[in-house]
Amino acid sequence: MSTPRVISFRILPERVSELDSIAKSLDRDRSHLLNEAVESYLDQQRRFLAMVNDGLRASKRGETIDDEDLGALIGSWAKAKPARPNPARKEKEARSKS
């Protein structure tokens, strides 16, 4: 295992306070939390870059989707939600009828 290196960067004081508060509640030090945060960020970026590269390779193979098919696909994900009752609206309607 390689030896950890010390780096520095600027951060707002409010962020430091929030970080210290979380570290204290988890019984960890600031360095531990920052290392976890950096690892999480790097994982997200690796996944994102892998998806972009997969998409570029698929595009080069001609595996694309046209606008209409894409619109239909996205539309299939959305489900109409029934309107929630609005008590203030019902009260206003009742007053206007009287």
N, C-alpha and C positions, 0 to 999 in steps of 0.2 A: 504494500500500500504506500502511496506517495505521501510525502509530508504536506500537510495543509499550508496554504499560503495566506498571508494577510493582505487584504485589499481594503480600500476605503472608497466611500462614495457619499454624496450629499443626500440628506433626507430631511424632510420637515420634522420639526420637534414634536408635532402632534403624532406623527407616525411612530416615532421612537417611544413616546409615552404609551401609545396603544400596544406596541410590540412588547414593551416591558410588562404591561399589565397582563397580557395573554401569557407571556413567559412565566410570570409569577403564579398565575392560576394553574398552569400546567406543571409547575415545579421544574422548569427547564430554564436554560439561560438564553439570552438573546441570540447568541451565535448558533445554537441548536435550531432555533426557529428560522433564522435566516438561511441556514443550510437546507432545511426542509423546503422553504419557499423557493429557493433557487432550483432545487431538484425538481420540484413540481413544475416550475416554469419551463425548465429544459425538457421534461417529459412532454408537456403540451406542445412545445415547438417541434420536437421530433415527430410527434403524431401528425401535426399540421403539415409539416414538410413532406412526410410520407404520403399523405392524402393528395397533396398538390402533385407530387411526382407520379402517383398512380393515375391521376386525372390526365396529366400530360401524356403519359404512355398510352392511355386509352384513346385519347384524342388522335395521337399519331397513328393508331391502328384503325381509325375511322369510327370508333365507338362513341358516337355523339347522339344527342337527343334534340329534336327540333323544338321551336318555341311552343307550338300547340300541344305537343306531347308533354312538355315540361309543365305547361300551365295546367293540363289535366291532372298530371301527377300531383302537383302541389295542391290543387283543388280537392283531390281525393283525401288529403291529409286533414283538411279543415272540416269540422263537423259543426253544423248550426247548433248553437246553444239556445235553449229556450230563454225568453226574457224573464229576468227575475222581477218579482213584484216590487214596486216602488211605493212604500207607505206614504211618502210625502205627496206623490202624484195622486194616489187614491183619495187622500184627505182633501186635496185641492179640487178634485173632480166632485167630491161630495158637497163641498161648500158652494161650488158654482151651480149645482142643481137645486140648492135650497133657496 
